[in-house]
Amino acid sequence: MSLSKETELIFDAHRGKDYDSANPPLYDSSTFHQKVLGGDAAYDYARSGNPNRALLEEKLAKLEDADYAFAYASGIAAISAVLLTLNAGDHVILPDDVYGGTFRLTEQILTRFNIQFTTVDTTELNEIEQAIQKNTKLIYVETPSNPLFKITDIKGVANIAKQHKLLVAVDNTFMTPLGQSPLALGADIVVHSATKFLGGHSDIIAGVAITNNETVANALYLLQNGTGTALSAQDSWTLAKHLKTLPVRFNQSVENAQKLYTFLSQREEIAEVYYPGNDKLHLSQARHGGAVLGFRLKDETKAQAFVDALSLPLVSVSLGGVETILSHPATMSHAAVPKAVREARNITFGLFRLSVGLEQPEELIADINYALKEAFNESTTQQTEEQHTRR
Ligand SMILES: *Cc1c(COP(=O)(O)O)cnc(C)c1O
């Protein structure tokens, strides 16, 4: 019987073994006894492989309908592995608004090993095509992008790549395997920061690279073992457990995000809302708008007062947790970008990113509504200042 992803994630391959426990045991061992010298025991040393990671990788591959998945110690470790499948002298095309950590990895580390990068606006397919060089090997894409939710045409990119015999990698962190399936759209490799929705509880840092390409898979395994960046047994066990609730968590967050989107779009204190839920191109390649949105306050000088008046959201970097997380790109994810460049890219002080969690959406809306009113109400601000002076 072929099972749905929801059932597949909950049904443990482990059932029927040991004590028929609901959850698999945690194999907290760095090494394994070898009865037969030179024999072929399933596991020998845990960097090279352990049962918890194997079980997790099997689940992750199924989630993306793929043959191979490799779990790493972070999203960035997974992305590093993908880029390290290349050789010195190879060239990669990247989005100009790629995730900050990916940009740092390419700019400050991989260029030292003569892997070359060109950044382009990947939403313009002709810009990608024009950036292709003789030594180009990989087009790397993130869609929707962060924090302005720009959409890149994955099929379009895959078509260009095929014509030039290049590989395509997609960072699918924001949509999860449930919201968007880049491999089915022609991509060769998918990466996720499993720290976000896949983990979902803001308690582990993890990443995964997934592919159907056997050559790439062999290279990814060599890097996982050979550079020692595999996910630990403990974190693999935790992530596999959290994955069981991914469908209910993510679907509910998406539903809540749609309500928050409607609310934010109607607020006069807000200049713009960024959410791909109505974007034609996005909806042609994804199942919905996801659970993360961006918004810009009309008056950026109210940003701190807005945060001060909020009670429910966690104000922090990251996304994809059960709790709603409000990020401020200008001082968090994009703080290292020079102010002029940031402003030119529309990452202003008034811009926020909201990853919608599992709180009652009506309560989130009430909280944000209160904070907006509080921040934008001049008389309230004056009053508080007066009270401040009196104290
Ligand atoms: C968080 C994130 C990463 C990096 O993942 P880590 O687990 O923090 O290393 C990569 N890409 C995107 C889109 C992310 O949000």
The ligand as an SDF file (V2000), in Angstrom:
LIG
                    3D

 15 15  0  0  0  0  0  0  0  0999 V2000
   17.8960   29.7510    8.1610 C   0  0  0  0  0  0  0  0  0  0  0  0
   18.1020   29.6220    6.7120 C   0  0  0  0  0  0  0  0  0  0  0  0
   19.2700   29.0340    6.1820 C   0  0  0  0  0  0  0  0  0  0  0  0
   20.4090   28.5660    7.0600 C   0  0  0  0  0  0  0  0  0  0  0  0
   20.0490   27.5200    7.8770 O   0  0  0  0  0  0  0  0  0  0  0  0
   20.7440   27.2200    9.3110 P   0  0  0  0  0  0  0  0  0  0  0  0
   20.0120   26.0330    9.7800 O   0  0  0  0  0  0  0  0  0  0  0  0
   20.5450   28.4510   10.1430 O   0  0  0  0  0  0  0  0  0  0  0  0
   22.1820   26.9840    9.0520 O   0  0  0  0  0  0  0  0  0  0  0  0
   19.3600   28.8950    4.8130 C   0  0  0  0  0  0  0  0  0  0  0  0
   18.3940   29.3470    3.9950 N   0  0  0  0  0  0  0  0  0  0  0  0
   17.2750   29.9280    4.4670 C   0  0  0  0  0  0  0  0  0  0  0  0
   16.2290   30.3920    3.5010 C   0  0  0  0  0  0  0  0  0  0  0  0
   17.0910   30.0940    5.8340 C   0  0  0  0  0  0  0  0  0  0  0  0
   15.9900   30.6990    6.2920 O   0  0  0  0  0  0  0  0  0  0  0  0
  1  2  1  0
  2  3  1  0
  2 14  2  0
  3  4  1  0
  3 10  2  0
  4  5  1  0
  5  6  1  0
  6  7  2  0
  6  8  1  0
  6  9  1  0
 10 11  1  0
 11 12  2  0
 12 13  1  0
 12 14  1  0
 14 15  1  0
M  END
$$$$
